[in-house]
């Protein structure tokens, strides 16, 4: 009985192994190859990775844009006081020593700004148009420290004229139909008490500045009045409703809560940006994790095409495997040949998917504009989503995660049919040839 020649071990991933694998990958079906399955597997991996990268970029962009608009136009920490009964027997929570409290808060390490505010909800009127707005009474110097107001996405007018009138959001201006130079009325139901009841308080102000902060709810409801005018309008002479505090690192705001409470005094209460938006951010985190798992399953399904393609390839190349084994090719070499076939498909598909995903994230604005145009508009409703456009932010960590996931799955799955090919008995493979 003739014995098979003893197989000689070769260096892993030798040149001839790559040559054989390349011939198998590009072979046509008539030649015993599976080029159609190769393309199906490659395109499947590419689309799955593209979807994963694009989804993660959009999720990251949405979260960053949402947090940026919150931190850029709102207080990181709001300090207010518990209720007390004043000399007239009325319950009030206004801050009488607002200037001193703000100075004490500025002395806390990590605090960049502390500004007294007067706040109130009123109705704005221009001719026959009305809109509910929230008034923020603030000094001009403090207004200049709010990033999304001083440097908004779009601005009209001159913010340096703030002391001469009123600054309003672009949504308020659109609702009322006003522009720079128009005069609007603020109407508060809590006016002067008379023998015939309470008469509404009405004051008129010139619109000197219109801003677009980037969040629909801010632009649609917020107006800024000079501090003195707001105190006069709300009958809060010399007092403030709250202190708006900004910190260096908003993400670590919890570390400053104790020092801020000590500096603010015994009656102080605080409300952070995490308290107002924390539930939404936690929901985003859960949704991000769920979306990553779903996209990972999609990549896994696409990777399964590699198994079917390689199984067909091993079946069609059974005779070749038998001949190569009788010529002295080791099981390891056969395994590496078919591993190269599957891993190459996964690698090329991953690279193509990453490129498409990155291009989609970079050019998302024109792509989304085209989709909006084709669909007839109205695809993105800022009143529901809070922001005006679909953002995308490419992060190296997300791209690396997508690449690692895709390569890990495609390479691992490739080992199964490759190992089957390596363990094929060459005598059985050649028996019926």
LOVOTI-24833 format. One record per residue: z negated, y negated, x of N, C-alpha, C in turn; residue in one letter. Coordinates in steps of 0.2 Angstrom, whole numbers, plus 5000, padded with zeros to 4 digits. Each point is the difference from the previous one (the first is absolute). Layout:
ZYXZYXZYXA ...
//
This chain:
500050065004500049944996500049945004X 500449954999500149945004499549954998X 499649985005499549954999500249935001X 499749964996500249935000499849975007X 500449955003499849975006499349964999X 499650005005499449974999500149925000X 499749974995500149934999499749965006X 500449955002499749965005499749934997X 499449985002499849944997500349945003X 500149954996500449945002499549944998X 500249945003499649944999500149984993X 499549984997500049984993500549954999X 500450004994500449954998500549985006X 500350065002500549995005500749984997X 500449985005500649974998500450044995X 500150075002500450044996499750014993X 499350004999499750004993500249944996X 500049945003500349944996500750014999X 500450035004500750014999500150054994X 499750055000500150054994499749974994X 499549975000499749964994500549954997X 500349965005500549954997500650044997X 500250055003500650044997499850024993X 499450034999499850024994500049954995X 499749945002499949944995500749984997X 500549995005500649974998500550054998X 499850075000500550054998500249994992X 500650014998500250004993499850074997X 500050004993499850064997500550065001X 500649985001500550055001499950045007X 499649965005499850035006499450035000X 499650014994499450025000499449955000X 500249945000499549945000499849984993X 499649955000499749984994500049925000X 500649975002500049935001499949964993X 500150034994499949974994499249994999X 499750065001499350005000499649955005X 500450005006499749955005500049934997X 500649984997500049934998499549994994X 500050054996499550004994499349995003X 499850045005499349995002499949935004X 500549985003499949945004500049944995X 500450004995500049954995499350004996X 499850064999499450004996499449975004X 499950025006499549975005500149935000X 500649985001500149925001499849964994X 500250034994499849964994499250004999X 499750065001499350015000499649955004X 500250005006499749955005500149934998X 500649984998500249944998499649984994X 499950044995499549984995499349995002X 499850055005499349995002499949935004X 500449995005500049935003500049944996X 500550004995500149954996499449994995X 499750054997499550004996499449975004X 499850035006499449975003500149935002X 500649985002500149935002499949954994X 500350034994499849964994499349994998X 499750065000499350004999499649965005X 500150005006499749965005500149924999X 500749994998500249934999499649974994X 500050044995499749984993499249995001X 499750045004499349995001499949945005X 500449995005499949945004500149944997X 500650004996500149944996499549984995X 499750054997499549994995499449975003X 499850035005499449985004500149935003X 500649995003500149935003500049954995X 500350014994499949944995499349994997X 499650065000499349994998499649965005X 500150025006499649965005500349945002X 500649984998500349945002499949944995X 499850024994499949954995499350014996X 499650045002499450014997499450015005X 499449994998499450005004499950075002X 499850015007499850065002499350024997X 499649955000499450014997499849944995X 499850014994499849954996499350004999X 499749945001499249995000499949964994X 499650034995499749964994499350014999X 499749974995499350014999499850034994X 499450024999499750034994499949944995X 499950024994499949954995499349975000X 500049944998499349965000500049954994X 499549994998499949954994499949935004X 500449954998499949935003499549964996X 500049945002499549954997500149994992X 500650014998500249994993500050064996X 499750055003500050074997500650044999X 500549985004500750035000500050055005X 500350064999500150055005500649985004X 499950005007500549985004500050055007X 500650015003500050035006500349965006X 500149944998500349955005499650005007X 500449985005499649995007499949935001X 499449975000499949935001500049985007X 499950055005500049985007500650035003X 500650004997500650035002500249985007X 499949945002500249985007499550035005X 499450004999499550035005500150085000X 500250034994500150075000500650025004X 500549964999500750015004499949995007X 499649955002499949995007499650065003X 499550034997499650065002500550065000X 500450014996500550065000500549995006X 500249945001500449995006499750025007X 499350005000499750025006499950075001X 500250044995500050075001500550035004X 499950045005500550025005500550054996X 500649985001500550044996500349964994X 499749954998500249964994500549945003X 500549994998500549955002500049944995X 499850014994500149944995499550024995X 499749944997499650014994500149934996X 500350014994500249944996499750004994X 499749954997499749994993500650004996X 499950034994500550004995499749984993X 500449974996499949994993500550044996X 499950054996500550044996499949994993X 500550004996500050004993500750024997X 500050034994500650024997500149954994X 500649975000500249954995500750024998X 500349954996500750014998500449945003X 500650015003500449955002500549994995X 500249935000500549984995500549965003X 500650014998500649955002500550004994X 500049944997500449994993499850064995X 500450044999499950054995499850075003X 499950005006499950075004499350005002X 499750064999499350015002499950065004X 499550005004499950065004499250005002X 499750065000499350015002500050005008X 499649965003500050005007499250005002X 499950025007499450005003500049945005X 499549964999500049945004499550015006X 500249995006499650005006499949935003X 499449985000499949935003499850015007X 500349975004499950015007500249945004X 499749995006500249945004500650015004X 500349955002500750005003499950045006X 499549995004500050035007499950084999X 499650024995499950074999500650034997X 500449964996500750034997500450025006X 500049965005500550015006499850065004X 499550034998499850065004500250074996X 500349994994500250064996500750015002X 500150065004500750015003500650014994X 499950034995500550014995500149944996X 499649955001500149934996500449955005X 499750005006500349955005500750035002X 500050065001500750035003500250054995X 500249984994500250054994500750035002X 500350044996500650035000500549944998X 499949964995500449954998499549944998X 500249945002499549944998500549944999X 499749964995500449944998499449945000X 500349945002499549955000499749995007X 499449965000499749985006499250024999X 499850045004499350024999499549955003X 500349955004499649955003499849954994X 500350004994499949964995499550034995X 499750065002499550034995499549964997X 499749955004499549964997500349964994X 500649995000500349964995500250034993X 499950075000500250034994499850075000X 500450054998499950074999500550045003X 499750065003500550055003500050064995X 500650034998500050054996500550065002X 499950064998500450055001500750004997X 500450035003500750004998500150034993X 499650054999500050034993499749954995X 499549965001499849954996500549954998X 500449985006500549954999500650034996X 500150065001500650034996499850004993X 499450024998499750014993500049934997X 499849955003500049944997500749965001X 500450025004500649965001499949945004X 499650005005499949935003500250015007X 500149945004500250005007499649945003X 500149995006499649955004500149934997X 499549974999500049934997499850004992X 500150064997499850004993499250004999X 499849984994499349994999499850054995X 499550045001499850054996499349994998X 499850024994499349994997499650075001X 499449995002499550065000499549984994X 500050064996499649994994499450055000X 499449984999499450055000499749994994X 499850064996499749994994499249985001X 499850015006499349985001499949925002X 500149964995500149935001499349974998X 500149944998499449954998499850024993X 499350015000499750014993499949944996X 500250004994500049944996499650024993X 499949954996499750024993500550044996X 500650005002500550044996500250065003X 499650025006500250065003500249995008X 500250055003500249995007500849985000X 500149955003500749985001500350025007X 500650035000500350035006500049945005X 500050025007500149965005500750005003X 500349955000500749995002500149965006X 500350025005500249965006500750015002X 500349955003500750015002500149995007X 500450045003500150005008500750015001X 500249965006500750015002500150065005X 500550044999500250065004500249975006X 499750025006500249975006500250065005X 499850064998500250065004500050064996X 500550045001500250074996500050055006X 499650054999500050065005500250064997X 500350055004500150074998499650045005X 499450024998499650045005500250075001X 500450034996500350075001499750054995X 499549984996499750044995500149974993X 500350044996500249974993499449984996X 499450035001499449984996499749935003X 500149995006499849945003500449944998X 500750015001500449954999500149984993X 499850054995500149994993499449964997X 499450015004499449974996499649955005X 500149995006499649965004500349935001X 499549955000500149935001499449985005X 500249955004499549975004499949934999X 499449984999499849934999499549975006X 500149945002499549975004499350014998X 499550015004499450024999499649954995X 500149945002499749944996500350004993X 500650014999500450004994499750064995X 500050065004499750064996499349994998X 499649975004499349994998500049954994X 500449955000500049954995500250044993X 500650045001500350034994499550054997X 499750045004499550054997499349974999X 499949945001499349975000499550045004X 500250015007499650035004499949965007X 499849944998499949955006499550025005X 500250015006499650015006499850085001X 500350044996499950075000500650045001X 499950065002500650055000499850064997X 500650044998499950064996499950065005X 500350005006500050055005500249985007X 499950045005500249985007500550065002X 500649975001500550055003500050015007X 499950065002499950025007500550045003X 500349985006500550045003499750025007X 500250065002499750045006500650015004X 499850025007500550015005500450074998X 499650054999500250074999499950024992X 500449994996499950024993499950074999X 500350045004499950074999499250035001X 499749965004499350015002499549954997X 500249984994499649954996499350034998X 499950064999499450034999499549995005X 500250005006499549995006499749935000X 500349954996499749935000499649994993X 500050044996499749994994499249985000X 499750045005499249985000499949935004X 500449985005499949945003500249944995X 500550014996500349954995499449994995X 499750064997499549994995499449965003X 499850025006499549965003500149935001X 500649985002500249935001500049964993X 500250044995500249974993499349994996X 499550035002499349994997499850054995X 499549994997499750054996500350024993X 500349954997500450004994500750025000X 500250025006500750015002500250074997X 500650004998500450064998500750005003X 500350065002500650005003500550054997X 500649985001500650044997500550005005X 500250065003500550005005500750024997X 500549995004500750024998500050074999X 499650045003500150074999499750024993X 499549964998499750014993500649994995X 500449955001500549984995500650045000X 500250025006500650045001499950075002X 499350025001499950075003500250064996X 500049994994500250064995500850015001X 500349945000500750015001500250035007X 499749975005500150035007499850075001X 499550024997499850075000500650054996X 500249974995500550034996500750015004X 500149955004500650005004499950055006X 499450015003499950055005500150074997X 499750014994500150074997500750014999X 500449954997500750014999500450015006X 499849965006500350015006500050085002X 499350025000499950075002500450054996X 500049994993500450044996500750005001X 500349945001500750005002500250035006X 499650005005500150035006500050084999X 499650024996499950074999500750034996X 500249964995500650014997500650005004X 500049955004500649995005500050065005X 499450025002500050065005500250064997X 499950014993500250064997500850004999X 500249934999500850005000500350025007X 499749975005500250025007500050085001X 499450034997500050075001500550044996X 500249974994500550044996500749995004X 500149945003500649995004500050055006X 499550015003499950045006500250074998X 499850024994500150074998500850025000X 500449955000500750015000500250035007X 499649985005500150025007499950085000X 499550024997499950085000500650034997X 500249984994500650044997500649995004X 500149955003500649995005499950055006X 499450005003500050045006500050084998X 499750014994500050074998500750034999X 500449954997500850025000500350015006X 499849955005500350005007499850065003X 499350025000499850075003500450064997X 500150004994500350054997500850015002X 500349945000500750005003500150015007X 499549985004500050015007499750065003X 499850054995499750065002500450045006X 500650004999500450045006500049965006X 500049935000499949965006499350015003X 499550014996499350015003500050075003X 500350054997500050065003500350005007X 500649975000500450005006499649965006X 499749944998499649965005499450045002X 499750044996499450045002500250055005X 500650044998500250055005500249975007X 500249945000500249975006499449975004X 499450014997499449995004499649934997X 500249984995499749944997499350024997X 499549965002499350024998499949984993X 499550024997499849984993499849935000X 499749975005499849935001500649965000X 500650025003500649965000500350004993X 500050064997500350004993499649954996X 499350015000499649954996500249935001X 500049985007500149935001500749984998X 500550045000500749984998500049984993X 499750044995499949994993499549944999X 499550005004499649944999500349945002X 500450005005500449945001500549984994X 500350054997500449994994499649964995X 499550034998499649974994499749935002X 499750005006499649945003500549945000X 500650025003500549945000500249974994X 500150044995500149984993499449954998X 499450035000499449964998500049935004X 500150015007499949945004500649944998X 500650035000500549954998499949974993X 499850044995499949984994499449955000X 499550015004499449965000500249935003X 500450005005500249945004500449964995X 500550034996500449964996499649974994X 499550044997499649984995499649945002X 499750005006499649955002500449935001X 500650015003500549945000500149974994X 500250054995500249974993499449974997X 499450035001499449974997499849935003X 500150005006499849935004500549954997X 500750025000500549954998499849984992X 499850044996499849994993499549955000X 499450015004499549955000500249945003X 500449995005500249945003500449964995X 500550034997500449974995499950014993X 499350004999499850024993500249944995X 499949945002500249944996500750004997X 500550015005500750004997500150064996X 499750065002500150064996499749994993X 499449975000499750004993500449944996X 500249955003500449954997500650034997X 500450055003500650034998499850054994X 499450035000499850054995499849954994X 499749955001499849954994500649974997X 500649995004500649974997500350054996X 500150065003500350064996499750024994X 499349995000499750024994499949944995X 500349955002499949944995499449965000X 499650015006499449965001499450024996X 499449985002499450024996499750065003X 500250025006499850075002499249995003X 499949945002499349995003499749944996X 499550024997499649954996499449985003X 500049945003499449975004499350004996X 500149994993499449994996499650074999X 500450055002499750075000499750025007X 500549995005499850025007499749955004X 499949934998499749955003500349975005X 500550035004500449975005500749994998X 500449965003500749984998500550055002X 499950045005500650045003499750075002X 500450045001499850075003500050005008X 499450005002499949995008500050075003X 500250005007500050065004499849985007X 499550045003499849985006500050075004X 500450005006500150055004499450015005X 499650055000499550015004500150065005X 499949995006500150065005499650064998X 499449994998499650064998500350044994X 500349964995500350044995500750045002X 500449965004500650045003499850065004X 499549995004499850065004499750054996X 499749994995499750054995500650044997X 500549964998500650034996500350045005X 500149985006500450045005499650065002X 499350005001499650055002500050064994X 500049974994500050054994500650035000X 500649975000500650034999500250055006X 499949985006500150045006499550065000X 499449994998499550065000500250054995X 500249984994500250044994500750045002X 500549965002500650035002500050055006X 499649985005500050055006499650064998X 499449994996499650064999500450054995X 500349974995500450044996500650045003X 500349975005500550035004499850065004X 499350005002499850065004500050074996X 500049994993500050074996500750035001X 500549974998500750045001500150015007X 499849965004500250015008499650065002X 499450014998499650065002500350064997X 500350004994500350054997500650025004X 500449955003500650025004499850035006X 499549975003499850035007499750075000X 499750024994499850074999500550054998X 500649984999500550044997500250055005X 500050074998500250055004500750005002X 500249995006500750005002500450064998X 499750065000500450064998500150004993X 499549984996500250004992500549944999X 500049955004500549944999500750035001X 500150045005500650025002500350074997X 499550034996500250074998500650004995X 500049954996500650004995500549955002X 500049985006500649955002500550045003X 
//
